[in-house]
């Protein structure tokens, strides 16, 4: 291996895609250290976390407050600027500094009275406040929060009241909690990853919405078009049974013009809910493109291997991991969540059966490039 690149992108679930060789590595039998590559990068790893905004974890990166008793973080002097609350960059002018803007102390979400008691500037959450309520992330509220590009109605439309487990700022007892952020004293591991690898501070998708649209967007760039579906329509065969999960692309109401906007399960997955909507996407994803070039790759997520039995005796689709973080309530969620599994939505890259490989079997070099899935990694967060 020559170099490794980590691309951190915060929106959906922790998963990893690995590339074993680039297109110029013609001889799959050749030792990896002698393979020819078009660039110094030999392996690409993508870490993709759900339900967290970029500024929530990296709003002041690389500057941490380093208060007494907290895990210290000190950045390299060569750390490049990123597009966050402290150093907003102009995306329309070569990412130069955006002047005349103070997102920390004069934020539009503070200044918009429509946010009511939730109107607040961004504020730091300490390590003792690491467990908070989740922000709302459905399609329509997110679109409203963006307010036609003004970006000033997040507390009103997606804010959820706290509080965290420690005495909080007054804002977290209102919808203003959505404006809270951590720094490197709390999310120290993520900030250290960012010090050594690439950080995706400008990620834009084609569709608002929760886990599934974000995951599908990551691997295919769009969420429109269904090849197949189940439980999509009501008994009339015309109206959508779950209009918060799928939306019509046009007035013709053609199945191929449906757009995924919510958390429908992948069609045919062994763990998909048989009573809820299931979809299969049209078109290609990055796995198809890598296969076409003969490049090995893999996708890893907690719980995918249904043969594993956890210490608490759970297995299969009901496999569940007990939380270990102090103050964390018992999870009601299983380890493997079908609507997080990006490649499962495409027939060409899905593995719907219960006989799924483990990450141990999938990691490594393959003489015959093929798509690989694994589920023996870390539980989903």
Secondary structure, DSSP 8 states (H G I E B T S, - for coil): ---EEEEEEEEB---EEEES--TT---TTS-GGG---SSS--EEEEEEEES--HHHHHTTTT-----TTS------TT----SSSSS-EETTTTTEE-TT--TTTS-HHHH-GGGGGG----EE--GGG---------HHHHHHHHGGGT---HHHHH------SS---GGGGTGGGGGEE--TTTSHHHHHHHHHSEE------SS--SHHHHHHHHHHS--B-EEEEES-B-TTSSSBS-TTTEEESSTT--GGGEEE-S--EETT-TTS-TTS-EEEE-S--HHHHHHHTT--EEEE-TT--TT-B-TTS-BGGG------STT-----S-S--GGG-GGGGSGGG---SS----HHHHSS--SS----EE--S----
